[in-house]
Amino acid sequence: MIRAYVANTLAQAHLIKGFLDAEGIFAVVRGEHLVGISGEIPITFDTLPSIWVGEEDRDTARVLIDKALRNEIVFEDWTCPECGEAVEGQFTECWQCGSARSPV
């Protein structure tokens, strides 16, 4: 795996991970355990939470992350493949049956 992005906050790291997951890119947040000891250790590029992806997904992930940071990502509404329910684009699971959204 390779580091694709260093986030400013843990919340930002998980939001970006969610964007990548919705696009079908497996991502991992690393360094989240260090947030609890901030102030005891210096805050540096290496101690902030970061998003890691497979090497083959790095370029695509960077494009998606850049779009997310510029607020250009707009998820379109989708239809649940299991129950046929119409679901608003920002949701990753069907509210009716709980099925996960297929990667876009």
N, C-alpha and C positions, 0 to 999 in steps of 0.2 A: 504494500500500500504506500501511497505517496501523499504528502500534505498538499491539499488544494487551497486552503484558506486558513488564516488565523483570525479569529473573531475577537471583537472588543469585549463581549460579555458571553456568559454561558447561554443566556436566552437567545442571543443572536446566533450562536453556534447551532442550537437546536432548531431554530427557525430555518436556517439555511439547509441543515440536514433534511428537514421535512420537505423543502422544495426539491432537493435532489432525489429523495425517495419517491416523490410524486412523479418525477420524470423517469423513474426506473433505474436510477444510479444508486448502487449500494454505497452508503457513506457511514463513517464512524466518527463520533466526537471523542477526541482524546484530550486529556488534561483537565477534565471537569473536576476531578478530585482535588486539584490544586486551588480551586476557587475558595474553598473553605479556609485555607491558610494564607490568603492574600493579606499582606501587611506583615506577615512573618517572613515571607520570601519576597525578593524583588519581582515586580511585574515586568516581564520581558517578553519578547517574541516567543521564547521557548516555554514560558509558564502560562501564557494565555490559552484558553480553549481553542482547539484547532479541528478542522474537518479533514478527514483522510478518505481517499477514494483509491480504487484500483488504478494502476498506471495507465491502463487502456482507456479509462474514463476521465483522466485529468483535464484534457483540453475541453471536452464537452462540459464538464463540471465547472470549469472556470468561466465559460460563456454564460452558463445558467446563474452562477453566483454573481457575476457582473450585472446581469439583468435584474436579479433580485435586489441587489444593493441600489440600483437606479429606480426601483419600484416599477419595473416594466413587465413583471410577470403578472399575467391575468389568466386565471384558470377559467376555462369555459365550463358551463354546466355539462353534466354527463348523465347517462342513463345506467343504472345498476344492471350489470350483466346477469345477476341472479334473480331479482324480483321485478325488474323493469321500472323501478321508481325513478323519477326525475330528481336529481340532486344538484344543489348549487356547487359551482366550481371550486370554491375554497375548501370544501370538505373532502377528506380522503377515504371516508367510510360512508356507506349508505345508512341513512337515519332509520330506514324502515326495517332492514334485515341485518345490518352490521357487516355486510360484505365489503371487502377492501376495493378501492378504485383500481382499475387496471392502469399500468403505466401509460402515460400519454404518448 
